[in-house]
Protein backbone atom coordinates (compact mmCIF):
# COMPACT_ATOMS: atom_id res chain seq x y z
CA UNK A 1 0.00 0.00 0.00
CA UNK A 2 1.31 3.40 -0.96
CA UNK A 3 2.32 5.77 1.82
CA UNK A 4 -0.30 8.36 2.72
CA UNK A 5 0.48 11.93 3.60
CA UNK A 6 -1.94 13.13 6.25
CA UNK A 7 -2.20 16.86 6.93
CA UNK A 8 -4.00 17.85 10.10
CA UNK A 9 -6.33 20.80 10.41
CA UNK A 10 -4.93 24.31 10.84
CA UNK A 11 -3.39 26.15 12.53
CA UNK A 12 -0.04 24.71 11.42
CA UNK A 13 2.54 26.17 13.77
CA UNK A 14 6.02 24.73 14.07
CA UNK A 15 6.66 25.51 17.71
CA UNK A 16 6.65 23.67 21.03
CA UNK A 17 4.37 26.37 22.40
CA UNK A 18 0.66 25.70 22.82
CA UNK A 19 -2.35 27.71 21.70
CA UNK A 20 -2.91 29.16 25.18
CA UNK A 21 0.61 30.60 25.32
CA UNK A 22 0.33 32.11 21.86
CA UNK A 23 -3.08 33.65 22.56
CA UNK A 24 -1.75 35.03 25.82
CA UNK A 25 0.98 36.85 23.91
CA UNK A 26 -1.59 38.29 21.51
CA UNK A 27 -3.56 39.65 24.47
CA UNK A 28 -0.42 41.20 25.94
CA UNK A 29 0.36 42.81 22.58
CA UNK A 30 -3.11 44.37 22.49
CA UNK A 31 -2.76 46.01 25.91
CA UNK A 32 -0.99 49.21 24.71
CA UNK A 33 -3.77 49.92 22.20
CA UNK A 34 -6.40 49.20 24.87
CA UNK A 35 -4.72 51.62 27.27
CA UNK A 36 -4.61 54.38 24.63
CA UNK A 37 -8.26 53.73 23.80
CA UNK A 38 -9.30 54.18 27.44
CA UNK A 39 -7.28 57.40 27.58
CA UNK A 40 -8.89 58.79 24.41
CA UNK A 41 -12.48 57.52 24.68
CA UNK A 42 -12.96 56.87 28.40
CA UNK A 43 -14.04 53.94 30.53
CA UNK A 44 -16.83 52.92 28.15
CA UNK A 45 -14.07 51.18 26.20
CA UNK A 46 -13.63 48.69 29.04
CA UNK A 47 -17.37 48.05 29.25
CA UNK A 48 -17.54 47.19 25.55
CA UNK A 49 -14.43 45.00 25.80
CA UNK A 50 -15.58 43.11 28.90
CA UNK A 51 -19.04 42.44 27.47
CA UNK A 52 -17.55 41.28 24.16
CA UNK A 53 -15.05 38.93 25.80
CA UNK A 54 -17.56 37.53 28.31
CA UNK A 55 -20.16 36.85 25.61
CA UNK A 56 -17.67 35.20 23.26
CA UNK A 57 -16.50 32.86 26.02
CA UNK A 58 -20.04 32.06 27.19
CA UNK A 59 -21.37 31.44 23.68
CA UNK A 60 -18.48 29.13 22.83
CA UNK A 61 -18.97 27.19 26.06
CA UNK A 62 -22.73 26.86 25.53
CA UNK A 63 -22.32 25.65 21.94
CA UNK A 64 -19.73 23.07 22.94
CA UNK A 65 -21.76 22.00 25.96
CA UNK A 66 -25.13 21.54 24.28
CA UNK A 67 -24.60 21.32 20.51
CA UNK A 68 -21.16 20.07 19.50
CA UNK A 69 -20.68 18.26 22.81
CA UNK A 70 -16.94 18.11 22.51
CA UNK A 71 -14.17 19.03 24.95
CA UNK A 72 -14.32 22.63 26.12
CA UNK A 73 -11.78 24.90 24.44
CA UNK A 74 -12.45 28.19 26.22
CA UNK A 75 -9.31 27.60 28.28
CA UNK A 76 -7.06 28.16 25.25
CA UNK A 77 -7.96 31.89 25.26
CA UNK A 78 -8.93 31.94 21.57
CA UNK A 79 -12.47 33.06 22.45
CA UNK A 80 -10.99 35.81 24.63
CA UNK A 81 -8.84 37.04 21.73
CA UNK A 82 -11.88 37.00 19.44
CA UNK A 83 -13.80 39.05 21.98
CA UNK A 84 -11.06 41.65 22.33
CA UNK A 85 -10.55 41.96 18.56
CA UNK A 86 -14.28 42.29 17.97
CA UNK A 87 -14.45 45.03 20.60
CA UNK A 88 -11.50 46.80 18.98
CA UNK A 89 -13.52 46.98 15.74
CA UNK A 90 -16.47 48.73 17.41
CA UNK A 91 -17.22 52.33 18.42
CA UNK A 92 -16.87 52.96 22.14
CA UNK A 93 -20.41 54.38 22.17
CA UNK A 94 -22.09 51.35 20.61
CA UNK A 95 -25.09 49.94 22.55
CA UNK A 96 -24.07 46.89 24.56
CA UNK A 97 -26.89 44.76 23.13
CA UNK A 98 -25.22 45.09 19.73
CA UNK A 99 -21.95 43.92 21.28
CA UNK A 100 -23.77 40.81 22.51
CA UNK A 101 -25.27 40.21 19.07
CA UNK A 102 -21.93 40.69 17.34
CA UNK A 103 -20.27 38.28 19.77
CA UNK A 104 -22.87 35.64 18.99
CA UNK A 105 -22.37 36.01 15.25
CA UNK A 106 -18.58 35.92 15.63
CA UNK A 107 -18.54 32.73 17.71
CA UNK A 108 -21.65 30.83 16.59
CA UNK A 109 -21.43 31.61 12.87
CA UNK A 110 -17.85 32.71 12.27
CA UNK A 111 -16.19 30.00 14.36
CA UNK A 112 -18.26 27.16 15.80
CA UNK A 113 -20.40 26.54 12.70
CA UNK A 114 -17.26 25.21 11.04
CA UNK A 115 -16.19 23.13 14.02
CA UNK A 116 -14.19 25.53 16.15
CA UNK A 117 -10.63 26.82 16.23
CA UNK A 118 -8.57 25.71 13.24
CA UNK A 119 -11.56 24.85 11.07
CA UNK A 120 -13.02 28.32 10.54
CA UNK A 121 -12.12 29.78 7.11
CA UNK A 122 -12.93 33.37 8.08
CA UNK A 123 -11.67 35.52 10.93
CA UNK A 124 -14.51 35.27 13.52
CA UNK A 125 -14.10 38.80 14.89
CA UNK A 126 -14.37 40.26 11.39
CA UNK A 127 -17.43 38.14 10.65
CA UNK A 128 -19.12 39.72 13.67
CA UNK A 129 -17.90 43.20 12.78
CA UNK A 130 -19.00 43.08 9.12
CA UNK A 131 -22.40 41.66 10.12
CA UNK A 132 -22.96 44.58 12.48
CA UNK A 133 -21.71 47.09 9.90
CA UNK A 134 -24.14 45.83 7.26
CA UNK A 135 -27.11 45.28 9.60
CA UNK A 136 -26.65 48.37 11.81
CA UNK A 137 -24.65 50.92 9.78
CA UNK A 138 -25.81 53.94 11.79
CA UNK A 139 -24.73 52.57 15.15
CA UNK A 140 -21.48 51.20 13.69
CA UNK A 141 -20.50 54.55 12.17
CA UNK A 142 -21.54 56.81 15.04
CA UNK A 143 -18.29 57.68 16.78
CA UNK A 144 -17.89 59.98 19.78
CA UNK A 145 -15.97 63.22 19.09
CA UNK A 146 -12.33 63.37 20.14
CA UNK A 147 -10.65 66.50 21.51
CA UNK A 148 -13.47 68.72 20.28
CA UNK A 149 -13.31 67.36 16.75
CA UNK A 150 -16.22 65.85 14.83
CA UNK A 151 -17.10 62.21 15.41
CA UNK A 152 -16.45 61.27 11.79
CA UNK A 153 -13.33 59.22 11.07
CA UNK A 154 -10.44 60.81 9.13
CA UNK A 155 -11.14 58.53 6.13
CA UNK A 156 -14.84 59.42 6.15
CA UNK A 157 -14.04 63.12 6.41
CA UNK A 158 -11.55 62.88 3.57
CA UNK A 159 -13.93 60.92 1.35
CA UNK A 160 -16.77 63.40 1.84
CA UNK A 161 -14.47 66.39 1.38
CA UNK A 162 -13.06 65.03 -1.86
CA UNK A 163 -16.56 64.28 -3.13
CA UNK A 164 -17.54 67.84 -2.31
CA UNK A 165 -14.80 69.26 -4.50
CA UNK A 166 -12.12 69.94 -1.89
CA UNK A 167 -8.51 69.27 -2.85
CA UNK A 168 -6.23 66.85 -1.05
CA UNK A 169 -4.20 69.77 0.30
CA UNK A 170 -7.37 71.10 1.98
CA UNK A 171 -8.02 67.69 3.51
CA UNK A 172 -4.41 67.32 4.65
CA UNK A 173 -4.61 70.70 6.38
CA UNK A 174 -7.31 69.27 8.64
CA UNK A 175 -5.28 66.16 9.56
CA UNK A 176 -2.48 66.10 12.09
CA UNK A 177 -0.03 63.26 11.51
CA UNK A 178 0.94 63.16 15.19
CA UNK A 179 -2.71 62.77 16.18
CA UNK A 180 -3.12 59.95 13.66
CA UNK A 181 -0.06 58.20 15.05
CA UNK A 182 -0.99 58.60 18.71
CA UNK A 183 -4.70 57.85 18.37
CA UNK A 184 -6.29 61.27 18.86
CA UNK A 185 -8.94 60.70 16.22
CA UNK A 186 -12.41 59.21 15.91
CA UNK A 187 -13.03 55.65 14.84
CA UNK A 188 -13.37 52.14 16.19
CA UNK A 189 -11.54 52.48 19.48
CA UNK A 190 -9.01 49.69 19.00
CA UNK A 191 -7.77 50.84 15.61
CA UNK A 192 -7.01 54.50 16.29
CA UNK A 193 -3.64 54.22 18.07
CA UNK A 194 -1.25 53.31 15.24
CA UNK A 195 1.88 53.62 17.39
CA UNK A 196 0.48 51.39 20.15
CA UNK A 197 -0.51 48.75 17.58
CA UNK A 198 2.98 48.86 16.04
CA UNK A 199 4.51 48.33 19.49
CA UNK A 200 2.22 45.32 19.96
CA UNK A 201 3.27 43.99 16.57
CA UNK A 202 6.96 44.30 17.48
CA UNK A 203 6.27 42.33 20.64
CA UNK A 204 4.62 39.54 18.62
CA UNK A 205 7.58 39.49 16.23
CA UNK A 206 10.02 39.29 19.14
CA UNK A 207 8.02 36.44 20.65
CA UNK A 208 7.89 34.73 17.22
CA UNK A 209 4.10 34.60 17.36
CA UNK A 210 3.92 36.13 13.89
CA UNK A 211 6.39 36.68 11.07
CA UNK A 212 6.91 39.90 9.14
CA UNK A 213 5.58 38.57 5.83
CA UNK A 214 1.85 39.29 6.07
CA UNK A 215 1.99 42.67 7.88
CA UNK A 216 4.73 43.97 5.59
CA UNK A 217 2.92 42.70 2.49
CA UNK A 218 -0.34 44.35 3.57
CA UNK A 219 1.15 47.70 4.55
CA UNK A 220 3.74 47.70 1.76
CA UNK A 221 1.11 47.08 -0.91
CA UNK A 222 -1.15 49.75 0.56
CA UNK A 223 1.74 52.21 0.59
CA UNK A 224 2.90 51.36 -2.94
CA UNK A 225 -0.53 51.44 -4.58
CA UNK A 226 -1.62 54.64 -2.82
CA UNK A 227 1.76 56.25 -3.64
CA UNK A 228 1.23 55.57 -7.34
CA UNK A 229 -2.22 57.15 -7.23
CA UNK A 230 -0.92 60.09 -5.20
CA UNK A 231 1.98 60.64 -7.61
CA UNK A 232 -0.29 60.56 -10.65
CA UNK A 233 -2.97 62.84 -9.16
CA UNK A 234 -1.80 64.46 -5.90
CA UNK A 235 -4.87 66.69 -5.71
CA UNK A 236 -7.25 63.74 -5.98
CA UNK A 237 -5.81 60.93 -3.86
CA UNK A 238 -4.59 60.81 -0.27
CA UNK A 239 -0.94 60.22 0.58
CA UNK A 240 0.34 56.78 1.66
CA UNK A 241 0.96 58.07 5.19
CA UNK A 242 -2.71 58.90 5.66
CA UNK A 243 -3.79 55.47 4.40
CA UNK A 244 -1.36 53.68 6.72
CA UNK A 245 -2.18 55.68 9.86
CA UNK A 246 -5.97 55.74 9.53
CA UNK A 247 -8.76 53.18 9.58
CA UNK A 248 -8.01 49.57 10.36
CA UNK A 249 -4.68 49.39 8.52
CA UNK A 250 -2.44 48.62 11.51
CA UNK A 251 -4.97 46.55 13.46
CA UNK A 252 -5.88 44.52 10.39
CA UNK A 253 -2.35 43.97 9.10
CA UNK A 254 -0.80 43.04 12.45
CA UNK A 255 -3.54 41.32 14.42
CA UNK A 256 -6.33 40.23 12.05
CA UNK A 257 -4.64 39.12 8.84
CA UNK A 258 -2.04 37.08 10.76
CA UNK A 259 -4.64 34.79 12.35
CA UNK A 260 -3.19 31.28 12.10
CA UNK A 261 -6.42 29.55 11.14
CA UNK A 262 -7.35 31.89 8.30
CA UNK A 263 -3.99 32.75 6.72
CA UNK A 264 -1.75 30.71 4.36
CA UNK A 265 0.56 28.05 5.70
CA UNK A 266 3.65 29.21 3.78
CA UNK A 267 5.58 32.46 3.96
CA UNK A 268 5.39 32.92 0.22
CA UNK A 269 1.65 32.37 0.44
CA UNK A 270 1.56 34.95 3.22
CA UNK A 271 3.14 37.53 0.93
CA UNK A 272 0.51 36.86 -1.76
CA UNK A 273 -2.24 36.93 0.86
CA UNK A 274 -1.03 40.20 2.36
CA UNK A 275 -0.57 41.87 -1.01
CA UNK A 276 -4.14 40.97 -1.93
CA UNK A 277 -5.44 42.49 1.30
CA UNK A 278 -3.51 45.71 0.76
CA UNK A 279 -4.65 46.04 -2.85
CA UNK A 280 -8.34 45.39 -2.11
CA UNK A 281 -8.28 47.76 0.86
CA UNK A 282 -7.07 50.69 -1.23
CA UNK A 283 -9.50 49.87 -4.05
CA UNK A 284 -12.44 49.96 -1.62
CA UNK A 285 -11.19 53.10 0.11
CA UNK A 286 -10.67 55.00 -3.13
CA UNK A 287 -13.52 53.79 -5.33
CA UNK A 288 -15.87 51.90 -3.00
CA UNK A 289 -18.95 53.05 -1.13
CA UNK A 290 -17.27 52.59 2.27
CA UNK A 291 -14.43 54.85 3.43
CA UNK A 292 -12.72 51.81 4.96
CA UNK A 293 -12.04 48.44 3.34
CA UNK A 294 -9.69 46.44 5.55
CA UNK A 295 -12.33 44.12 7.04
CA UNK A 296 -13.82 43.26 3.66
CA UNK A 297 -10.37 42.77 2.15
CA UNK A 298 -9.29 40.30 4.84
CA UNK A 299 -12.50 38.26 4.54
CA UNK A 300 -12.18 38.14 0.74
CA UNK A 301 -8.59 36.92 0.99
CA UNK A 302 -9.58 34.45 3.75
CA UNK A 303 -11.79 32.80 1.14
CA UNK A 304 -8.79 32.48 -1.21
CA UNK A 305 -6.46 30.89 1.35
CA UNK A 306 -7.23 27.28 0.25
CA UNK A 307 -6.31 28.25 -3.31
CA UNK A 308 -3.11 29.96 -2.16
CA UNK A 309 -2.17 26.87 -0.15
CA UNK A 310 -2.93 24.64 -3.12
CA UNK A 311 -0.73 26.66 -5.44
CA UNK A 312 2.13 26.40 -2.98
CA UNK A 313 1.89 22.70 -2.15
CA UNK A 314 0.68 21.41 -5.51
CA UNK A 315 -2.19 19.16 -6.43
CA UNK A 316 -3.35 16.35 -4.20
CA UNK A 317 -2.67 12.83 -5.45
CA UNK A 318 -4.47 9.60 -4.73
N, C-alpha and C positions, 0 to 999 in steps of 0.2 A: 504494500500500500504506500502510495506517495506521501511524503511528509506534508503536513498541513501547517500553514502559518496562521496563527490565531492572534488577532489584534483585539485587545479589550477596549471597552468604552472609554471615551475621554473623561477627564483630562489626562493627557499623557505627559507626565512630568518626571524627568530623570533626576530624582533627588531622594535622599533618605528621609526628608521631612514629610510630615503628614499634612492633610488638608487643614486641620485645625491650626497648626503652626503658621501655615501660609496665610490663611484668612485673618489670623491675629495680626500679622504684619501689615496686611492691607488696612485693617482698622486703625492701627497706629499711624500709618501714612496719611490717613484721612483726618487725623486730629488737628493738624495746623489749619486746614481749611474750615473745619468745624468751629475752631476758636475764632477765626476771623469773621465767620458768618454771625456768630453770637455778638461780637463787637459791633458789626455793622447793622444788623437787623434786630438785635435784641433777643430776649429769652424765649420768644415764640419759636425760634429755630430749634431749641431743645425739645419743646413740646411736639413739634412735627416729627423730629427724629425719633424720639422715644415711642410715639404712637406707631410710626412706620415699622420700626424694629420689632416692637412687641407683637404687632399684628402679623408680620411675616413669620415670626417664630411660631405663634399660635396656629396660624393657618397651616403651616407645614406639618406641625405635630398632629393636628386634627385629621388632615388628609391621610397621613401615614397610619394613624391610629384606627380610623374607621373605614377608609377606602382602599388604600394600597395594602395596608396591614403588613408592612415590612418593618425592619429595624429602624428605630428613630435616628434621624441624622441631624437633628437640631444642635447637637453638641459639637458639630464640626465648624460652627460659626458661619456657614455659607448663607443661611437665612438672615443672620445679623448683617452681613455685608450687603445683601440685597436690600434690606430695609434701610440701611444708611445711604446707599447709592440712590435708591428711589427718593428718599427725602431730599438729597442733594439736588435732585432734578425738579424740585417743587418750589413755588413761592413760599416765603415764610408766613404769608397771610392767608394761605389756603385753608378752607374749612377742614376740620379734622375728619369729618365723615368722608370726605373725598380721599384723604390719606388712607383710611381704612379700606375703601373701595379699590384704590390703586394697589394696595398691598395684596388684596385678594387676587386681583388680576395677575399681578407679578408672580405670585407663588402658585396659585391654582392653575392658571392658564399658561403662564410663561415658563414654569419650571416643572410642576408635578404632573401635568397632563402628559408629559413626555417620559415620565419615570423618575424624575429627580435629578440631582446634581450629576453632571457628566453626560446626560442624555438630552438635555434641552438644547435645541439648535439656536435659539435666540436669547440674548441677554435678558433675564427676567425683569430687572429693574427698568430697562428701556421699554419692555412690553407694557408694563404698568404705566410708565410715563406717557408713552404715545397714545395709549387708550384714553387716559385722562385729557390729553391735549386735544384729541379729536372729539371726545364726547362732551367735554366741559371747557371749551376754548376761552371763555370769558374769565373763569376762575383761574385757569392756568396761565393767563397772560396779564393778570392784575397784580402788579408788583408794588410794594410799598416804596414811597420816595426815599432817597438816600441823600443826606446832607443838603436838604432843601431842593434837590433836583427832582424832576418829574419821575414818575414811577415806570416810565417806558425804558426798555433796555437800550443800550447804545446801538445795537444792530437794528432794532425797530425804529429808533429815532433816525438813524442814517438812511434806512430804506424809505421812510416816509418823506424825509427831506429831499432825497434825490428824486423821488417821484414828483415832488412839488416844484421841481426846477432849480433847487439849490445846487451849488457846485460842491465838489468834494472838499475844497478848501474851506468853505463855509461850515461843512459838517465837522471837519477836523478842528476848527476853531472852538467847537463846543465840547471836544473830547480832550481829556487830560490823560496822557499816557501813564503818569504815575498813579492816578486813580484807577485806571484799568488794571494795572499791575498789582496794586495792593488790595483791590476789591471794593473800592468806594464807588459802586455803581449798582443800578437796579438789575434784577434778574433772578433766576433760580438761585437760592442762597448758597448752594454748594459749589457753584461754578464761577462765582464772581472773583475769587481771590486767586489770580493766576500764579503769583509768586508762591503762595502756600501750597498750591497743587504741584508746582514744580519741585518744591522741597520734599513733598511726599513721594513724588516719582523718583527722586534721587535716592531716597531711603529704600524704596523697593528695588532699585537697581543694585544698591550696595548689598542688600540682603539676598540678591539673586532670585527674587520672586518674579520679576519680569526681565526681559531683555530689551535692548534699545530699539530693536527692529521695527516693531509696530508703532510706538509713539513717534519715532523719527520719521517713519514713512508717512504717517498721517500729517504731522505738522509740516514736514518738508514739502509734501505735495501741495498742501494748502498755501504755503508761502510761495512756492514756485508758480502755481497757477494764478494766484491773485497778483503776484508781481508782474506777470506777463500782461494781465488785463490792465493793471495800474500804469505800466509803461506805455501801452498802446493808447490808453485814454485816461490820463491822470485826473481829468475833471469829471469822470463818470464813475470810476470804480475806486473802492477804498484800498488803502495801502495794506500790505501783508501784515504789518504790525497790529493794525486794528483787528484784522481777522483772527490773528493768533491769540490776542489778549481779551477777546470778547466772546460771548456765547459759551457754548459747551466745548470749545476746542481743547483746552487743557484737561478738563475732567474726562471728556470722551476719549482722548488719545491715550491718556496715562492709566485711567482706572476702568473704563468701560470696554474699550476695544481689546484690551489685553486679557480679558476673561478667558481662562484656560478652556472652558467647555465650548466656547463659541468662536474661537480663533483657530487659525491653521496650526498644524502640528510642526511644520518646518519653519525655519527662519526665513528661507526664501519665500515660502508661502506667506509669511507674516509681512514681508515687504510688499508683496502684491496686494494683500488684504488691506494694509494701511494706506497704500497709494489710492486704492479704490475709495476708501472712506474719505480721504482728503479731497479727492476730485469731486465726488458726489456732494460733499458738504458745500464746497464753493459754488457748484452749479445751482444748488437749491438756494443758497444765500443770495446769489446775484440775480437769478432768473426765476426762482420759484415764488410761490405765494407766501411762504413762511420766511421770516427774517433769519431763522436759524435752521440748520439742516443736519447737525451732527447725529442726533438720535436716529433719524430716518436713514442716514448713510450707514451707520453701524448695523442696523437691522437688515438693510439690503445686502450688505457684504456678509453678514452672518449666514444668510441663505445661500451664499456662493461658496462657503467654506468647504462643503463636501467636494465640490468641483475643483477647488484649489488643491485640496489634499490629493485628489485623484490624479491631477496633472503631475504633481510632485512624485507620487509613489507608483504611478503607472496603473495599468489595467489589471483587475483581478483575474486570476486564472483558476480553473477547476482542477 
